[in-house]
Amino acid sequence: RLALKRYQFHPGKGLFTDMNAIRRDEVVDNLHSIYVDQWDWEKVILREDRTESYLRQTVRAIMGAVCETNDALDIAFPSLHTRIDRDVYFISTQELEDRFPDLTPKQREDAICREHHTVFLMQIGGNLKRSGQPHDGRAPDYDDWKLNGDIIVYYPVLDIALELSSMGIRVDEDALRRQLKEAGCEERAEMDFQKALLNGKLPYTVGGGIGQSRICMFYLRKAHIGEVQSSIWPDDVLEEAASRGVYLL
């Protein structure tokens, strides 16, 4: 967002980065690695674009690109047989909790993706009515919790919901004040980035991240993220994978 301001990007234009990082405290499993690779993108929008309708439009555009890439792969490599449901099912975290009140947040995601194979789970970060807890954590000074979400798809290899992208319309002045108060960290309003935002010096934006290894894993129908990226794995993870005929890079 600072870069978009610095380089004088206009509404409708943005940038993306090929991000590679190490998260040394990540708990590794089939979907997580200490090595993280993703495309991060950010686009300038008008204030009147800060709507759920615009967010949905953006989600559909991203899924359209994901499906078109899969179609090209299917032509080049017919043995893949990977199918993606292009129609996106939109549901909020509160609606999901109301529908599956006895399940954990992750179990709710699995359940809804088994029914609707491509899902955009909206409004992540605020406390839910039944549990009093957020569906998942989100920084209060990043996405607008009322205008964000995750693109998740059903992954038959593991019979789970697989998150491909986390994204959202970023906070404006009002959302930032509201979320800092809700998160109990109003002192952040005095930090340089937050102060610039509150003073109207930064553009309104939408953005997100798309997992590179995640999407390769999905296209190629692999059981472990270590089959599509080279990383460091604990011995017990290597042994467990090898016992199932899965060999990690």
C-alpha angles and dihedrals in degrees: 000000000000090000092052088055094044095049093043098239114184128223111288093027128095148146140245133207132209095229123199119176145158120234100189094184095052115127102231122223138136091306104029133068134170085240111075123192123177145141109250116196137182130184133188114240136178120258089248088059091067093103138115088242091059091046091053091048090054093048091052090050092052093048089048089058091046091052094045090051089051091050090054091049090048090056094046095042110025092177091072096074091186114166127195127188105232094196110091120216111212120207134156124233090245092053089049093051091048090051097047105023095159096053130084118249092259092047089051090054091050091049096049093046091053087058100037110026097205114043137174108204108204138201104029121175108043125095116270121232100238102039098027087223132101118257087236137346122275128173111252094225098050120055125020100248090218093052107040140079151148129269105224129176135192111259110200095189090070098016091236143111110267119204112221100171142012113202147144152154106285125242121277124202095280096045091048093053092046095048096044088055093046091049092048095238104108090144088078088075087080094058118105099249095043092045091051090051093048090050092054095248097126128069123249109255147177123209150142149166130265116202111235098196091039093057093044089051089051095048093046095042095233123169096217134035088227088072091069103032136043113237143136117279131188115248093248091055091050092048094047092049093047091050087060095046094258116130117196125216 
